[in-house]
Amino acid sequence: MSAKLINAVGVAAQLFSHWLHFTTAKRSRSATVQSRPCQAGFTRASGLSKIQAEELLDCLEAHGVHDCQTSYRPEDGFTVSRK
């Protein structure tokens, strides 16, 4: 398994872990607006294949992270990052 794929899977696992923790934990909601931890955790993944980038975008979107963009450079592959 390539390091790029391991990195992308690790990011997805971290997002899922944060989501699972915060959806199952009882917490009091304050009147202030709070950002979701899983949204704040992801910033960028690079060196991905097209399929890896698509799967990462799908995973992020499924966890409420909708402000991502992709870019492609032949020498670096696909990059998924926050806007």
N, C-alpha and C positions, 0 to 999 in steps of 0.2 A: 504494500500500500504506500502510495507516495506521501511525502511530508505535507504537500498541499491539501490532499484529501483528508489527512489526519487533522490538520489545522481546521479545516472547514467543519468536520464532524465534531471536533472539540468545541468550536464556537456554538454549533447547534445544540450540543449537549448542555453547555453552560446556560444557554437561553432557556432550554426546557427545564433545567434544574431550578433556575430563578422563578420561572413561571409556576412550576409545581409548588415550590415552597410558599410563594406569596398568594396563591389561590387557595391553598389548604390551611394556611395559618390564620388563626383568628386575630384580627387586628382592628383597632378602633380607627375610624376615619376622622381626620380633623377637617376643619373648614377650609384649610389651604389646599391648593392644587398640588398634587404630588406626581412626579413622573414615575412610571413603572420601572423597577430595577432592570428587568430584562431589556427594556428599550435603551437604557443608558449604558448597558454592558457592551453592546456591539458598536464598533466604529469602522472596521475595515478588514477585508480578507482579499489577498491578491494572489496571483499566480494560478488561478483556477481555470479548469477547462470550461467549455460552454455548459455542459451538463452539470458540473459542480456548482457553477454560478447560478443556474436555474434552480437547482435543488436548495441552495442556501437562501435564495430570494423567497422561494415557496415556504421554507421553514420560518424565516423571519416574519413574513406576512401572516402566517398562521399564529404567530405569537405576538401580533399587534404592532410589529415594526413595519410601517408603511412608507417611511421617508428614505428609502434606499435608491441608489442609482448604480448602474454598471458602466464600465468602460473596458475597452479592449486595446491592447498594444501587442503586436505580433511577438515582440521579444519577451513580454511579461505575461501574456495570457489575459484572462478576464479578471477584473477587480470589482468587488462589490463594496460599496461604502455608503455611509450616511450622508445625506444632503446637507 
